[in-house]
Amino acid sequence: MTTPGQTVTRAPLPDLTDYDLLAPQLSGGNDSALMMSLFMDAARAAGVVDRVRSYHACLGVLDWPSVVYDGVRWPGAAEYAACQAAAFGLPADQHIEVTRTMPVAGGGRVPHTLLTEIAAYGRYPRLGAKFCTKSAKESVVSAAWTPVVRAWKKELGRPVRILKVMGMRWDESPARSLLRPYRNVVSNSARIVDEWLPALAWSTPAAREWAGSSPIAPHWTYDSVPGARDWGGTSRCSCSLCVFGSRRDVLLAIGRRPRLAALYDEVEAVRGDIFQPGIRIHELIHLARSPGAPAPGVICADDTPAFDFLQEQVRAALQKPPRKQVLLARREATASDCAACSLDRFRGS
């Protein structure tokens, strides 16, 4: 029996044959593709492809959507994650898309997006309180494992061994530079979950060079315009308006998704908590329209029933008191704030 903190394989890297379920998690981004390539090579070598189930934790409207540019349709992040699984040899019925839902009166369930949660909670995610990752991704995938765990635990007579495989890399951020390539993350009587990060040591230049020969091109949001293959777009592909995104990424996202940015602005105006520490999204929207700001290249219409439903959900949540009082990051807007929305601030960030 594995004790808490111990990995199933007693070695620096996992032996894939030690696991009952191999679960790579795909965002649709380039690092996910790199991870899936490395992982599937290892799974084929170990003869365990039949144990693989890839997962995409869909963020719904907040994922990068599909766009049509010069008459060509470019897939959204969720569709792209499925394409990544297929590109590296995983059968279609072994890729699973999951999303967070909530019950509604009269029965049934509807999507419950992160922005709705922010509106209801009253605060944006922050370092040290990244409820976005936990509630919209980790918990959703973990819940998808539960039926499997219940059935297999009875059959196996022991905790189900799961290997969660992800695409994080050391040089993405200071926080990720502290990650270990292989570690235990959950140990209890029902499941043992270890985490493996096969692309962790890859640098950004190396990952981009690899993408040049990948069987699947990077998602369209990485480019200045879809199909350019110039890495002139956003540096990440996941939640399109991420509170942890770089200034340039956020300004590009605002330019590409103005209707979504306006909805974030509504949440900020009602709740008071600001989008990023030190700057409101209202100011960022102003900056995104300034001369010299990064050109969006393509604009997502966001004129879909799914977006309309999200807008209704968010506005309904804003009609109720927040679950958390905003104290830490609150800053009132002043006339000087808007006057300070200069391109100098953008260039200096």
VOBA-1610 file (N, C-alpha, C; in pm, whole numbers, padded with zeros to 5 digits, always signed):
BEGIN
Met+00086-00120+00000Met+00000+00000+00000Met+00089+00125+00000Thr+00061+00217-00091Thr+00136+00341-00096Thr+00095+00433+00018Thr+00191+00486+00089Thr+00162+00580+00196Thr+00157+00721+00140Pro+00088+00814+00208Pro+00077+00951+00157Pro+00214+01011+00127Gly+00222+01073+00008Gly+00347+01135-00034Gly+00434+01046-00118Gln+00409+00915-00117Gln+00489+00823-00197Gln+00422+00801-00333Thr+00502+00800-00438Thr+00450+00769-00570Thr+00436+00618-00585Val+00350+00578-00676Val+00327+00436-00699Val+00456+00368-00745Thr+00524+00428-00842Thr+00654+00378-00885Thr+00761+00437-00794Arg+00840+00352-00731Arg+00946+00400-00642Arg+01070+00433-00725Ala+01059+00541-00802Ala+01167+00582-00891Ala+01147+00728-00927Pro+01247+00793-00985Pro+01232+00934-01021Pro+01125+00960-01126Leu+01094+00858-01209Leu+00993+00872-01314Leu+00898+00753-01308Pro+00775+00769-01356Pro+00678+00661-01343Pro+00702+00546-01439Asp+00667+00426-01393Asp+00653+00310-01481Asp+00504+00304-01517Leu+00470+00329-01640Leu+00330+00341-01679Leu+00251+00213-01656Thr+00318+00100-01653Thr+00247-00026-01630Thr+00201-00040-01485Asp+00246+00048-01396Asp+00204+00043-01255Asp+00065+00102-01235Tyr+00009+00167-01338Tyr-00114+00244-01321Tyr-00233+00179-01390Asp-00349+00198-01327Asp-00474+00148-01384Asp-00532+00244-01487Leu-00520+00373-01460Leu-00572+00478-01549Leu-00462+00579-01575Leu-00435+00603-01702Leu-00337+00704-01743Leu-00416+00821-01800Ala-00402+00939-01740Ala-00495+01048-01767Ala-00424+01178-01806Pro-00377+01190-01930Pro-00323+01318-01975Pro-00434+01423-01985Gln-00401+01546-01947Gln-00499+01655-01949Gln-00459+01757-02053Leu-00548+01780-02149Leu-00518+01863-02266Leu-00596+01994-02259Ser-00526+02105-02277Ser-00591+02236-02279Ser-00618+02284-02420Gly-00552+02225-02518Gly-00556+02276-02655Gly-00435+02360-02687Gly-00350+02387-02586Gly-00231+02469-02605Gly-00112+02389-02656Asn-00006+02459-02693Asn+00111+02395-02750Asn+00182+02305-02650Asp+00187+02346-02523Asp+00251+02262-02423Asp+00176+02131-02403Ser+00043+02135-02416Ser-00036+02012-02408Ser-00001+01919-02523Ala+00016+01976-02642Ala+00051+01893-02758Ala+00187+01829-02737Leu+00284+01907-02689Leu+00417+01853-02662Leu+00410+01741-02559Met+00339+01767-02450Met+00322+01665-02346Met+00261+01538-02403Met+00154+01554-02486Met+00084+01438-02539Met+00174+01357-02631Ser+00259+01424-02706Ser+00354+01354-02793Ser+00451+01271-02711Leu+00511+01332-02608Leu+00607+01261-02522Leu+00539+01146-02448Phe+00418+01175-02396Phe+00348+01074-02319Phe+00306+00955-02404Met+00248+00981-02522Met+00200+00871-02605Met+00315+00785-02656Asp+00432+00844-02679Asp+00549+00763-02714Asp+00579+00666-02601Ala+00573+00716-02476Ala+00601+00631-02360Ala+00492+00526-02342Ala+00365+00563-02365Ala+00255+00468-02348Ala+00263+00356-02451Arg+00299+00389-02575Arg+00314+00286-02679Arg+00430+00192-02645Ala+00541+00252-02599Ala+00657+00170-02564Ala+00625+00073-02451Ala+00538+00117-02358Ala+00501+00033-02244Ala+00385-00060-02276Gly+00321-00042-02391Gly+00209-00127-02430Gly+00083-00103-02349Val+00058+00022-02311Val-00056+00052-02224Val-00149+00159-02282Val-00153+00176-02413Val-00240+00277-02473Val-00386+00251-02437Asp-00421+00124-02416Asp-00560+00093-02380Asp-00599+00148-02243Arg-00503+00185-02160Arg-00532+00241-02027Arg-00542+00394-02030Val-00519+00455-02144Val-00515+00601-02154Val-00655+00657-02177Arg-00689+00761-02102Arg-00808+00842-02126Arg-00763+00988-02112Ser-00766+01062-02222Ser-00728+01203-02214Ser-00851+01286-02177Tyr-00826+01398-02110Tyr-00935+01483-02059Tyr-00910+01628-02099His-01018+01695-02138His-01017+01840-02155His-01120+01900-02062Ala-01074+01981-01967Ala-01166+02051-01877Ala-01213+02177-01950Cys-01329+02167-02013Cys-01380+02276-02098Cys-01426+02393-02012Leu-01381+02512-02048Leu-01421+02634-01978Leu-01540+02701-02044Gly-01602+02632-02140Gly-01719+02687-02206Gly-01685+02812-02285Val-01763+02914-02266Val-01745+03039-02340Val-01609+03102-02312Leu-01549+03073-02197Leu-01422+03136-02162Leu-01304+03073-02234Asp-01320+02951-02287Asp-01218+02894-02375Asp-01206+02979-02501Trp-01089+02975-02565Trp-01080+03040-02696Trp-01175+02970-02793Pro-01264+03046-02858Pro-01364+02984-02948Pro-01308+02960-03087Ser-01387+02897-03170Ser-01351+02884-03311Ser-01372+03019-03380Val-01297+03041-03487Val-01313+03164-03567Val-01306+03127-03715Val-01362+03213-03797Val-01347+03200-03942Val-01264+03318-03989Tyr-01154+03288-04056Tyr-01063+03393-04103Tyr-01026+03364-04248Asp-01048+03460-04336Asp-01024+03443-04480Asp-01092+03317-04534Gly-01215+03293-04484Gly-01293+03181-04533Gly-01256+03046-04476Val-01158+03043-04385Val-01115+02917-04324Val-01160+02914-04178Arg-01217+02801-04137Arg-01259+02786-03997Arg-01144+02730-03915Trp-01117+02796-03801Trp-01012+02752-03710Trp-01079+02707-03580Pro-01050+02585-03533Pro-01122+02529-03417Pro-01096+02606-03288Gly-01192+02594-03196Gly-01176+02646-03062Gly-01092+02552-02978Ala-01062+02593-02854Ala-00970+02517-02768Ala-01021+02377-02738Ala-01152+02362-02709Ala-01206+02231-02675Ala-01195+02135-02794Glu-01231+02184-02910Glu-01221+02101-03030Glu-01075+02069-03060Tyr-00990+02166-03033Tyr-00847+02147-03060Tyr-00787+02042-02970Ala-00832+02037-02843Ala-00782+01935-02751Ala-00813+01796-02804Ala-00933+01777-02858Ala-00969+01649-02917Ala-00882+01617-03038Cys-00852+01720-03117Cys-00765+01702-03234Cys-00624+01663-03189Gln-00577+01720-03078Gln-00445+01684-03026Gln-00440+01537-02988Ala-00543+01490-02917Ala-00547+01349-02877Ala-00539+01259-03000Ala-00618+01292-03102Ala-00619+01211-03224Ala-00486+01218-03299Ala-00425+01337-03301Ala-00301+01356-03377Ala-00188+01268-03325Phe-00192+01235-03195Phe-00086+01154-03137Phe-00129+01011-03112Gly-00236+00969-03180Gly-00270+00829-03187Gly-00368+00776-03086Leu-00440+00863-03015Leu-00538+00812-02919Leu-00674+00799-02988Pro-00739+00682-02979Pro-00872+00667-03040Pro-00971+00769-02987Ala-01063+00811-03071Ala-01157+00918-03035Ala-01239+00885-02911Asp-01273+00755-02893Asp-01355+00720-02777Asp-01277+00717-02646Gln-01146+00748-02654Gln-01064+00755-02533Gln-01031+00899-02495His-01092+00994-02562His-01078+01136-02524His-01210+01183-02464Ile-01203+01250-02351Ile-01323+01288-02276Ile-01321+01438-02247Glu-01429+01505-02282Glu-01444+01647-02250Glu-01537+01660-02129Val-01492+01732-02029Val-01573+01752-01908Val-01588+01901-01884Thr-01697+01938-01817Thr-01719+02080-01786Thr-01795+02091-01656Arg-01780+02203-01589Arg-01850+02224-01463Arg-01996+02260-01490Thr-02087+02199-01415Thr-02229+02228-01431Thr-02291+02258-01296Met-02414+02308-01300Met-02489+02336-01178Met-02634+02293-01198Pro-02701+02250-01091Pro-02841+02209-01105Pro-02933+02328-01124Val-03047+02306-01190Val-03147+02411-01208Val-03281+02361-01155Ala-03367+02456-01125Ala-03500+02420-01076Ala-03572+02334-01177Gly-03641+02231-01128Gly-03713+02142-01217Gly-03631+02027-01267Gly-03504+02018-01222Gly-03417+01909-01265Gly-03327+01949-01379Gly-03230+01868-01403Gly-03134+01896-01510Gly-03018+01980-01460Arg-02920+01999-01548Arg-02801+02075-01514Arg-02765+02165-01632Val-02700+02278-01601Val-02657+02371-01704Val-02511+02406-01678Pro-02438+02457-01778Pro-02298+02495-01756Pro-02285+02602-01648His-02180+02591-01569His-02150+02689-01464His-02007+02736-01487Thr-01992+02850-01554Thr-01859+02894-01594Thr-01788+02966-01481Leu-01658+02983-01502Leu-01575+03052-01403Leu-01621+03195-01381Leu-01661+03265-01487Leu-01703+03404-01469Leu-01830+03413-01385Thr-01921+03317-01401Thr-02039+03313-01315Thr-01997+03293-01170Glu-01899+03206-01148Glu-01849+03181-01012Glu-01786+03307-00954Ile-01709+03379-01035Ile-01647+03504-00988Ile-01755+03605-00951Ala-01858+03616-01035Ala-01967+03710-01006Ala-02038+03675-00876Ala-02059+03546-00853Ala-02128+03503-00731Ala-02039+03514-00608Tyr-01912+03482-00625Tyr-01817+03483-00514Tyr-01782+03626-00473Gly-01766+03712-00573Gly-01737+03853-00545Gly-01592+03891-00560Arg-01505+03794-00593Arg-01363+03824-00607Arg-01304+03747-00725Tyr-01199+03805-00782Tyr-01123+03736-00885Tyr-01021+03642-00820Pro-00980+03538-00891Pro-00870+03454-00840Pro-00742+03535-00824Arg-00661+03498-00728Arg-00532+03562-00702Arg-00430+03454-00672Leu-00302+03489-00682Leu-00197+03399-00638Leu-00221+03366-00491Gly-00217+03239-00458Gly-00249+03197-00323Gly-00395+03163-00305Ala-00479+03204-00400Ala-00623+03171-00395Ala-00671+03147-00538Lys-00607+03051-00607Lys-00639+03022-00747Lys-00757+02926-00755Phe-00872+02972-00708Phe-00989+02884-00711Phe-01033+02853-00854Cys-00985+02932-00950Cys-01020+02906-01089Cys-00969+02770-01134Thr-00840+02742-01108Thr-00782+02616-01150Thr-00849+02499-01080Lys-00874+02514-00951Lys-00932+02403-00874Lys-01076+02377-00915Ser-01159+02483-00921Ser-01302+02461-00943Ser-01335+02430-01088Ala-01266+02493-01182Ala-01302+02478-01323Ala-01225+02367-01394Lys-01115+02321-01335Lys-01034+02220-01403Lys-01011+02097-01315Glu-00935+02114-01208Glu-00894+01997-01129Glu-01013+01921-01072Ser-01106+01993-01010Ser-01220+01926-00946Ser-01311+01859-01048Val-01323+01921-01166Val-01410+01866-01269Val-01355+01735-01324Val-01224+01732-01349Val-01162+01609-01396Val-01165+01502-01287Ser-01134+01543-01164Ser-01136+01448-01053Ser-01274+01384-01036Ala-01379+01466-01052Ala-01516+01413-01042Ala-01545+01314-01154Ala-01486+01336-01271Ala-01507+01243-01383Ala-01443+01107-01356Trp-01342+01104-01270Trp-01280+00977-01235Trp-01363+00896-01135Thr-01450+00962-01060Thr-01518+00897-00948Thr-01594+00770-00986Pro-01676+00768-01092Pro-01744+00642-01127Pro-01647+00529-01158Val-01536+00562-01224Val-01434+00463-01255Val-01371+00410-01127Val-01339+00501-01036Val-01277+00463-00910Val-01369+00370-00831Arg-01498+00402-00823Arg-01593+00318-00749Arg-01600+00177-00806Ala-01608+00168-00937Ala-01622+00036-01001Ala-01492-00043-00991Trp-01380+00021-01021Trp-01252-00050-01027Trp-01201-00087-00888Lys-01230-00005-00787Lys-01184-00037-00651Lys-01243-00170-00604Lys-01370-00190-00632Lys-01434-00317-00595Lys-01370-00434-00669Glu-01344-00414-00796Glu-01286-00520-00878Glu-01142-00550-00838Leu-01064-00444-00810Leu-00922-00462-00781Leu-00895-00498-00635Gly-00986-00455-00546Gly-00964-00480-00404Gly-00856-00393-00344Arg-00829-00282-00404Arg-00729-00185-00356Arg-00760-00049-00417Pro-00692+00058-00371Pro-00714+00189-00433Pro-00676+00188-00582Val-00752+00262-00660Val-00724+00274-00803Val-00604+00367-00822Arg-00510+00324-00905Arg-00387+00401-00930Arg-00403+00482-01057Ile-00396+00614-01042Ile-00416+00706-01154Ile-00291+00790-01174Leu-00247+00803-01298Leu-00137+00892-01331Leu-00192+01011-01409Lys-00191+01127-01344Lys-00233+01251-01408Lys-00112+01309-01482Val-00126+01334-01610Val-00014+01381-01692Val-00048+01520-01745Met+00042+01615-01721Met+00014+01754-01758Met+00133+01815-01830Gly+00111+01932-01891Gly+00211+01991-01980Gly+00286+02111-01926Met+00287+02132-01794Met+00358+02247-01740Met+00508+02238-01767Arg+00571+02357-01777Arg+00715+02365-01799Arg+00777+02462-01697Trp+00902+02434-01660Trp+00969+02515-01559Trp+00978+02663-01596Asp+01007+02694-01722Asp+01034+02834-01754Asp+00909+02916-01786Glu+00791+02860-01760Glu+00668+02936-01783Glu+00647+03044-01677Ser+00686+03018-01552Ser+00662+03114-01445Ser+00748+03078-01325Pro+00771+03173-01234Pro+00847+03141-01113Pro+00784+03029-01031Ala+00650+03028-01024Ala+00583+02924-00947Ala+00607+02786-01009Arg+00601+02779-01142Arg+00618+02649-01208Arg+00764+02604-01206Ser+00857+02696-01186Ser+00998+02657-01178Ser+01027+02572-01055Leu+00934+02569-00961Leu+00951+02491-00838Leu+00889+02351-00847Leu+00820+02322-00957Leu+00752+02194-00970Leu+00850+02079-00985Arg+00807+01961-00938Arg+00885+01839-00956Arg+00824+01759-01071Pro+00908+01685-01144Pro+00854+01613-01261Pro+00760+01499-01226Tyr+00772+01443-01104Tyr+00691+01326-01069Tyr+00666+01332-00918Arg+00539+01330-00881Arg+00506+01341-00738Arg+00368+01282-00712Asn+00343+01251-00586Asn+00211+01206-00544Asn+00127+01328-00506Val+00000+01331-00548Val-00087+01444-00515Val-00210+01404-00434Val-00249+01276-00441Val-00363+01227-00363Val-00334+01083-00320Ser-00359+01052-00193Ser-00351+00913-00145Ser-00462+00892-00044Asn-00557+00806-00076Asn-00661+00770+00019Asn-00705+00626-00008Ser-00808+00583+00060Ser-00849+00444+00049Ser-00914+00410-00085Ala-00951+00513-00162Ala-01018+00489-00290Ala-00925+00508-00409Arg-00838+00607-00403Arg-00754+00638-00519Arg-00617+00687-00476Ile-00519+00657-00557Ile-00385+00714-00546Ile-00359+00786-00677Val-00336+00914-00670Val-00314+00995-00790Val-00172+01051-00785Asp-00093+01013-00883Asp+00040+01071-00901Asp+00036+01165-01022Glu+00126+01260-01024Glu+00134+01359-01133Glu+00269+01349-01201Trp+00264+01345-01334Trp+00387+01341-01414Trp+00385+01457-01513Leu+00497+01528-01522Leu+00511+01643-01611Leu+00625+01615-01709Pro+00599+01541-01817Pro+00709+01498-01905Pro+00777+01610-01981Ala+00712+01725-01999Ala+00773+01837-02074Ala+00834+01942-01982Leu+00846+01913-01854Leu+00882+02014-01755Leu+01013+02084-01786Ala+01114+02013-01834Ala+01246+02071-01856Ala+01261+02139-01992Trp+01157+02133-02076Trp+01167+02194-02209Trp+01159+02347-02198Ser+01248+02415-02268Ser+01243+02562-02272Ser+01136+02606-02372Thr+01096+02733-02363Thr+00998+02786-02458Thr+01049+02782-02601Pro+01175+02824-02629Pro+01224+02812-02766Pro+01223+02668-02818Ala+01260+02573-02731Ala+01261+02433-02774Ala+01120+02384-02802Ala+01023+02424-02718Ala+00884+02383-02738Ala+00829+02440-02869Arg+00866+02564-02899Arg+00818+02626-03024Arg+00885+02564-03146Glu+01013+02531-03132Glu+01082+02465-03242Glu+01019+02329-03269Trp+00986+02257-03162Trp+00919+02127-03178Trp+00787+02143-03251Ala+00713+02251-03222Ala+00583+02273-03285Ala+00594+02284-03436Gly+00711+02328-03485Gly+00729+02342-03628Gly+00721+02211-03704Ser+00750+02100-03636Ser+00743+01969-03701Ser+00633+01881-03643Ser+00549+01939-03558Ser+00440+01863-03496Ser+00335+01825-03599Pro+00270+01710-03583Pro+00164+01672-03676Pro+00039+01759-03665Ile+00032+01844-03563Ile-00080+01936-03549Ile-00026+02076-03521Ala-00070+02174-03599Ala-00023+02311-03583Ala-00073+02370-03451Pro-00001+02466-03394Pro-00050+02531-03272Pro-00185+02599-03294His-00259+02615-03186His-00390+02681-03191His-00378+02821-03251Trp-00483+02867-03316Trp-00478+02994-03388Trp-00446+03114-03299Thr-00477+03109-03170Thr-00457+03228-03086Thr-00310+03262-03065Tyr-00220+03167-03092Tyr-00077+03194-03076Tyr-00023+03288-03185Asp-00098+03305-03292Asp-00049+03381-03407Asp-00113+03519-03417Ser-00047+03607-03490Ser-00100+03742-03510Ser-00235+03738-03580Val-00248+03647-03675Val-00375+03614-03738Val-00376+03463-03758Pro-00492+03399-03761Pro-00495+03254-03778Pro-00418+03208-03901Gly-00330+03112-03880Gly-00254+03054-03989Gly-00121+03119-04016Ala-00088+03229-03948Ala+00037+03301-03976Ala+00160+03222-03934Arg+00147+03140-03829Arg+00257+03061-03774Arg+00375+03150-03735Asp+00344+03266-03672Asp+00450+03361-03637Asp+00464+03384-03486Trp+00383+03315-03405Trp+00385+03333-03259Trp+00364+03479-03220Gly+00288+03551-03302Gly+00263+03693-03276Gly+00134+03719-03201Gly+00067+03613-03154Gly-00057+03629-03079Gly-00035+03615-02930Thr-00127+03549-02861Thr-00114+03532-02717Thr-00010+03422-02688Ser+00051+03432-02570Ser+00154+03334-02534Ser+00095+03209-02473Arg-00034+03211-02437Arg-00099+03096-02376Arg-00231+03068-02449Cys-00281+02946-02432Cys-00409+02908-02492Cys-00488+02831-02388Ser-00578+02899-02321Ser-00666+02834-02225Ser-00778+02931-02197Cys-00791+02975-02073Cys-00890+03077-02040Cys-00852+03206-02114Ser-00937+03251-02204Ser-00896+03358-02294Ser-00870+03491-02225Leu-00944+03521-02117Leu-00918+03642-02040Leu-00873+03600-01901Cys-00744+03572-01888Cys-00691+03516-01764Cys-00638+03626-01673Val-00679+03624-01548Val-00632+03727-01453Val-00483+03713-01425Phe-00424+03597-01459Phe-00281+03578-01441Phe-00203+03598-01570Gly-00271+03642-01676Gly-00206+03662-01804Gly-00114+03783-01804Ser-00017+03782-01896Ser+00070+03898-01912Ser-00011+04016-01965Arg+00044+04136-01951Arg-00028+04255-01999Arg-00058+04244-02148Arg+00041+04199-02226Arg+00018+04189-02370Arg-00091+04086-02402Asp-00087+03971-02335Asp-00190+03870-02358Asp-00329+03923-02327Val-00341+03996-02216Val-00472+04049-02176Val-00522+04151-02278Leu-00433+04238-02323Leu-00475+04340-02421Leu-00516+04275-02553Leu-00443+04173-02594Leu-00481+04101-02716Leu-00617+04034-02699Ala-00637+03972-02583Ala-00764+03903-02558Ala-00881+04001-02557Ile-00860+04118-02500Ile-00965+04220-02500Ile-00998+04263-02643Gly-00894+04281-02724Gly-00917+04319-02863Gly-00986+04211-02943Arg-00955+04085-02910Arg-01013+03974-02985Arg-01152+03937-02935Arg-01181+03965-02807Arg-01310+03927-02750Arg-01371+04047-02676Pro-01407+04153-02748Pro-01457+04273-02682Pro-01587+04251-02604Arg-01674+04162-02652Arg-01799+04140-02580Arg-01772+04070-02446Leu-01679+03976-02446Leu-01643+03908-02322Leu-01577+04006-02226Ala-01489+04092-02276Ala-01424+04191-02191Ala-01527+04284-02127Ala-01629+04321-02203Ala-01734+04409-02149Ala-01810+04340-02036Leu-01827+04208-02046Leu-01896+04135-01939Leu-01810+04129-01813Tyr-01679+04110-01830Tyr-01588+04119-01715Tyr-01595+04258-01652Asp-01607+04359-01735Asp-01617+04497-01685Asp-01742+04515-01599Glu-01853+04451-01640Glu-01975+04457-01559Glu-01953+04396-01421Val-01886+04281-01419Val-01859+04214-01292Val-01773+04303-01203Glu-01670+04360-01260Glu-01581+04447-01183Glu-01654+04569-01129Ala-01739+04629-01212Ala-01811+04749-01171Ala-01907+04722-01055Val-01972+04605-01057Val-02069+04572-00953Val-02000+04525-00825Arg-01902+04436-00839Arg-01839+04376-00721Arg-01728+04461-00662Gly-01660+04538-00744Gly-01555+04625-00692Gly-01415+04566-00697Asp-01403+04433-00695Asp-01271+04373-00703Asp-01215+04396-00842Ile-01087+04429-00851Ile-01029+04463-00981Ile-00970+04340-01050Phe-00965+04344-01181Phe-00929+04229-01264Phe-00789+04176-01231Gln-00692+04264-01223Gln-00556+04227-01184Gln-00508+04325-01077Pro-00421+04281-00986Pro-00371+04373-00884Pro-00310+04498-00948Gly-00361+04613-00909Gly-00306+04739-00959Gly-00374+04796-01081Ile-00462+04720-01147Ile-00527+04776-01266Ile-00663+04710-01288Arg-00760+04795-01326Arg-00896+04750-01351Arg-00911+04709-01498Ile-01003+04619-01526Ile-01024+04580-01665Ile-01081+04697-01744His-01150+04787-01678His-01199+04907-01747His-01082+04985-01806Glu-00974+04996-01731Glu-00854+05064-01781Glu-00787+04983-01892Leu-00785+04852-01875Leu-00723+04767-01975Leu-00798+04773-02108Ile-00931+04783-02102Ile-01010+04800-02224Ile-00971+04930-02294His-00952+05035-02215His-00908+05163-02272His-00770+05148-02337Leu-00678+05078-02269Leu-00544+05058-02324Leu-00547+04977-02453Ala-00635+04877-02458Ala-00642+04792-02577Ala-00685+04869-02700Arg-00751+04982-02680Arg-00797+05066-02792Arg-00696+05175-02827Ser-00586+05185-02752Ser-00490+05292-02772Ser-00400+05265-02892Pro-00355+05371-02960Pro-00259+05352-03069Pro-00133+05284-03016Gly-00086+05188-03088Gly+00035+05117-03047Gly+00009+04993-02964Ala-00115+04973-02919Ala-00149+04849-02849Ala-00144+04734-02950Pro-00123+04610-02905Pro-00114+04498-03000Pro-00242+04482-03081Ala-00226+04468-03212Ala-00342+04452-03300Ala-00403+04314-03279Pro-00536+04307-03262Pro-00598+04175-03237Pro-00586+04079-03353Gly-00583+04131-03476Gly-00572+04044-03593Gly-00702+03979-03633Val-00779+03934-03536Val-00908+03871-03561Val-00998+03902-03442Ile-01126+03922-03467Ile-01222+03952-03360Ile-01327+03842-03355Cys-01345+03785-03237Cys-01447+03682-03217Cys-01583+03749-03200Ala-01680+03708-03279Ala-01811+03773-03274Ala-01880+03749-03139Asp-01865+03632-03084Asp-01929+03596-02956Asp-02080+03622-02959Asp-02141+03603-03076Asp-02285+03623-03089Asp-02356+03488-03089Thr-02329+03408-02986Thr-02381+03272-02980Thr-02482+03257-02867Pro-02571+03157-02877Pro-02662+03131-02765Pro-02588+03101-02635Ala-02471+03034-02645Ala-02394+03002-02525Ala-02346+03130-02456Phe-02304+03228-02535Phe-02260+03355-02474Phe-02379+03427-02413Asp-02492+03428-02482Asp-02611+03494-02427Asp-02651+03430-02294Phe-02640+03298-02285Phe-02673+03228-02162Phe-02576+03266-02050Leu-02447+03273-02084Leu-02347+03316-01986Leu-02379+03456-01933Gln-02414+03546-02024Gln-02445+03684-01983Gln-02563+03687-01887Glu-02665+03608-01917Glu-02782+03601-01827Glu-02742+03546-01691Gln-02660+03440-01690Gln-02613+03380-01565Gln-02537+03480-01479Val-02443+03549-01543Val-02358+03644-01471Val-02442+03758-01414Arg-02531+03812-01494Arg-02613+03924-01446Arg-02707+03880-01333Ala-02755+03755-01341Ala-02838+03704-01231Ala-02757+03692-01103Ala-02632+03645-01114Ala-02546+03633-00996Ala-02515+03769-00936Leu-02502+03870-01021Leu-02470+04005-00972Leu-02587+04070-00899Gln-02707+04015-00916Gln-02823+04069-00845Gln-02826+04025-00699Lys-02742+03928-00662Lys-02740+03875-00526Lys-02616+03925-00453Pro-02619+03925-00320Pro-02499+03965-00244Pro-02384+03868-00272Pro-02261+03917-00276Pro-02148+03827-00299Pro-02126+03734-00180Arg-02075+03615-00209Arg-02044+03521-00100Arg-01923+03566-00020Lys-01836+03647-00080Lys-01715+03693-00014Lys-01707+03844-00026Gln-01691+03913+00086Gln-01676+04057+00082Gln-01540+04094+00025Val-01538+04192-00063Val-01415+04232-00130Val-01345+04334-00043Leu-01226+04299+00002Leu-01148+04390+00086Leu-01006+04407+00033Leu-00941+04295+00001Leu-00798+04297-00028Leu-00762+04377-00152Ala-00830+04350-00265Ala-00786+04407-00392Ala-00874+04522-00440Arg-00966+04564-00359Arg-01060+04667-00403Arg-00989+04800-00422Arg-01021+04870-00531Arg-00969+05004-00552Arg-01073+05081-00632Glu-01118+05193-00582Glu-01221+05270-00652Glu-01160+05339-00773Ala-01240+05352-00878Ala-01197+05424-00997Ala-01202+05574-00972Thr-01105+05644-01024Thr-01105+05789-01015Thr-01076+05846-01152Ala-01096+05976-01163Ala-01067+06040-01291Ala-00920+06026-01326Ser-00832+06029-01224Ser-00689+06016-01251Ser-00654+05877-01303Asp-00733+05776-01263Asp-00710+05642-01316Asp-00719+05643-01467Cys-00829+05700-01517Cys-00850+05699-01662Cys-00745+05785-01732Ala-00707+05894-01667Ala-00605+05979-01726Ala-00471+05906-01735Ala-00451+05810-01645Ala-00325+05737-01644Ala-00321+05623-01742Cys-00434+05598-01811Cys-00440+05486-01906Cys-00363+05523-02032Ser-00236+05537-02023Ser-00154+05579-02137Ser-00078+05460-02191Leu-00028+05472-02311Leu+00050+05366-02371Leu+00181+05348-02296Asp+00226+05455-02225Asp+00349+05442-02146Asp+00335+05333-02042Arg+00215+05323-01982Arg+00191+05219-01882Arg+00197+05082-01945Phe+00142+05071-02067Phe+00145+04943-02137Phe+00290+04904-02168Arg+00368+05000-02218Arg+00504+04969-02257Arg+00592+04940-02136Gly+00555+04998-02024Gly+00638+04980-01906Gly+00602+04858-01825Ser+00497+04786-01864Ser+00452+04671-01783Ser+00534+04548-01815
//
